[in-house]
Amino acid sequence: MRRTGLLPGLINREMIRRAKGAHWESVDMTRPHYVAHAVWDAKSLEIKVEGEAKTVSELSASLTKLAKGTAGITAKRNSSGLIKYERDEPIVFGLQVTAVRLDDGVPC
């Protein structure tokens, strides 16, 4: 597993530098805004499904079937609910985001 991205402090410095003199009047101030600045990816990932035996079995089977329908991904599961996904190239499974605060239409 690896993380590729920028640290929130660097994002903040870049936004401040670029925001000088810029106003984003079209930005809806009532809505939250976020910047995605990192991705988490891996060539393999293990997921443990827990719960009632029937639920674990059905959910594990569904997740495995879903993954097998995706090109390049192999999926194996065992009776305890452990599913292992593998792929030659890394696949993104998570994003890291930071909230953006706006002051009169300018990122701060």
C-alpha atoms as one frame of an Amber mdcrd trajectory, in Angstrom:
protein
   0.000   0.000   0.000   1.250   3.470  -0.774   0.123   7.058  -0.471   0.858
   9.528  -3.256  -0.003  13.162  -2.770   0.648  16.535  -1.248   0.596  17.430
   2.429  -2.259  19.723   3.543   0.210  22.514   4.469   1.580  22.579   0.928
  -1.954  22.659  -0.491  -2.756  25.624   1.762   0.389  27.541   0.724  -0.336
  26.955  -2.990  -3.969  28.037  -2.636  -2.982  31.227  -0.806  -0.336  32.028
  -3.428  -2.755  31.481  -6.316  -5.710  33.182  -4.626  -4.151  36.640  -4.372
  -6.346  38.938  -6.410  -8.656  36.101  -7.496 -12.317  35.975  -6.512 -14.589
  33.032  -7.131 -17.977  34.754  -7.216 -19.599  31.684  -8.757 -18.690  29.529
  -5.746 -21.694  28.616  -3.596 -20.604  29.708  -0.105 -23.342  27.658   1.564
 -21.818  24.360   0.416 -18.679  22.700   1.778 -15.701  22.477  -0.576 -12.858
  19.946  -0.519  -9.578  19.359  -2.310  -8.515  15.778  -3.009  -4.758  15.825
  -2.519  -3.680  12.220  -2.120  -4.578   8.740  -3.280  -4.063   5.430  -1.519
  -3.381   2.477  -3.795  -2.103  -1.090  -3.636  -1.554  -4.138  -5.815  -3.277
  -6.329  -3.250  -5.829  -5.739  -0.540  -7.388  -8.005   2.065 -10.846  -7.410
   3.469 -12.319  -9.249   6.442 -16.108  -9.600   6.353 -17.617 -10.243   9.786
 -21.095 -11.000  11.050 -23.504 -13.913  10.972 -22.169 -16.913   9.024 -24.879
 -16.674   6.347 -24.333 -12.942   5.875 -20.547 -13.366   5.694 -20.905 -16.127
   3.119 -23.342 -14.202   0.914 -21.479 -10.901   1.101 -18.082 -12.537   0.490
 -19.459 -14.363  -2.544 -20.984 -11.161  -3.937 -17.818  -9.103  -3.449 -15.668
 -11.827  -4.995 -18.005 -12.128  -7.992 -18.011  -8.361  -8.461 -14.200  -8.194
  -8.423 -13.820 -11.085 -10.842 -15.912  -9.132 -13.346 -13.316  -6.350 -13.324
 -10.475  -6.777 -15.817  -7.141  -7.668 -14.301  -8.319  -8.309 -10.740  -8.208
 -11.697  -9.096 -10.179 -12.354  -5.942  -9.964 -15.268  -3.544 -12.027 -15.865
  -0.418 -12.092 -18.362   2.386 -14.845 -19.589   4.671 -13.882 -17.195   7.483
 -14.821 -14.138   5.377 -11.306 -13.096   4.334 -11.173 -11.829   0.743  -7.890
 -11.082  -1.016  -7.864  -8.922  -4.143  -4.774  -8.802  -6.363  -3.831  -6.970
  -9.530  -0.594  -6.381 -11.485  -1.044  -2.608 -11.476  -1.985  -0.683  -8.329
  -5.645   0.159  -7.910  -6.872   3.218  -5.998  -9.008   2.378  -2.996  -9.030
   5.651  -1.109  -8.707   9.418  -1.421  -7.442  11.905   1.139  -9.303  15.206
   1.166  -8.988  18.504   3.005 -11.781  21.010   3.561 -11.336  24.401   1.889
 -12.393  27.477   3.795 -13.454  30.489   1.749 -13.355  34.066   2.988 -15.453
  36.311   0.731 -14.887  33.994  -2.226 -11.135  33.623  -1.662  -9.569  30.361
  -0.369  -7.879  30.900   2.972
